[in-house]
Amino acid sequence: MFNTFKADVLAMRKSKSPLASTMVFHLAEIKQLGKKENREPTSEEAVQYFKKAVAKLKQDNFADPEEIVLLSKYLPSMATEQELLAVITPVLEGGGGTGDVMKAVKLEFGVRADMAMVRKLC
């Protein structure tokens, strides 16, 4: 994920895209995530960054719609309500609590799970 984004940013810079400098900013922000530990950022960290960035941009009335579309391209498809329920229901029926449900969903779907939806379904 991160390497794909990195390559796409380089291609945008070479083609002199008007959004290249904005994407370079996002690339630098993602690189900072792993820099503290002297490593490249993980795909999971990159996806979390893209989620937060897209959410913030969608709330901003002055955000460039093209930027939102470009960043959204790097988000994985989210787990559907039915997929989440297939994991949540057995945990709840087995006497597990909300914490157990969250753990199970996180293990099964990782960053593809919308935890707000999981809380609502519990």
N, C-alpha and C positions, 0 to 999 in steps of 0.2 A: 504494500500500500504506500508506504513512505517513499520507497524508491521509484514507484510509478509517478507519484506526485512530483518528486524531484526532477525526473526526466521530462515531465510535461512542462514544468516551470522553465527548464532550460530551453525547451523548444519554443515556448512563448517569448522568451527573451531574444532568441535568435530571429524570430519572425517579427520582432518589435511590436508585439501586441500591446495595446494601451493598458491592459490589465496586468502586464508582466510585473511591474513594480509592486503592485498589491499582492500578487501571488508570491513574490520573493519575500515580502513581509511575513506572510503566513508560513512559508518554508522556514524562515528564521525562528519563528515562534515554536514550530514543531521541533526543530533541532535543539532548542533550549530544554525541552522535556528530558532528553537523554544526556545532555551535557554535564549535568551535576554528577552523574555516575560514570562519566567518560565513555559513553557508548552512543550508538545510534538509537533514536527513539523506536519503540516497538510499534507494530501495526495497530495494536489496541490503543496505545497512547495517541497515535495519529488520528484514529477514528474518534476518540473522545474529544480531541481538539476540534475536528471538523464539526462534530455535533454542536459543541458550544459556540463555535464561530457562526455557524449557520443560524442557530437560534437567536444569537445577538443581532445578526444582520437583519433577520426577518422582523425584529422589533424596531429597527432603526428606519424611520421614514425616508432618510436620505441615502440609504444604502444602494449600491449599484446592483440592479437585478441580475446582471451578468455574473457578478462575483458570487452571488448566492447560487446560481445555477452551476457555476464551475466547481465550487466547493461541495455542493450536494452530490456531484458526480462521484465523489470519493467515499460517500457514505454507503455502507452495506445495506441490503434490504432488511428491514426490521422484522422481528418475529411477529406473526399474526396472533390475534387473540385466541384462536383455536389451538395454535402451537403452544402458547403459554398455558392455556387451560389443561393441555395434555400433561404438562409437568406439574402444575399447581395442584390439580385435583387429587392425585395419589398421595401427595405429601400431606395435604389437609385431612384426607380420609385416614391416613396413618397416624393422626394425632399430632402432626407437626404444627408449629406455630409460624408466624410471619417470618421470623428469622430463618427458619428451616426452608421456607418457600423461597426466600430471596437467595439463599445459598444454592439451592437446587437449580433455580432459573439462571443464576450467574454461571454455574458450571456448564449448563446445557447450551446457553445461547451467548454468553459473554456480552460483548458490546451491542449485539443485535437485539437485546431485550430492552424495552422501554420500562424502566423500573416504576415509573408513575402508573403505568397501566397495570403492572403486577400488583402494586399496592391496592389499586381499585378492585382488582379481581379477587383479592384475598377476602 
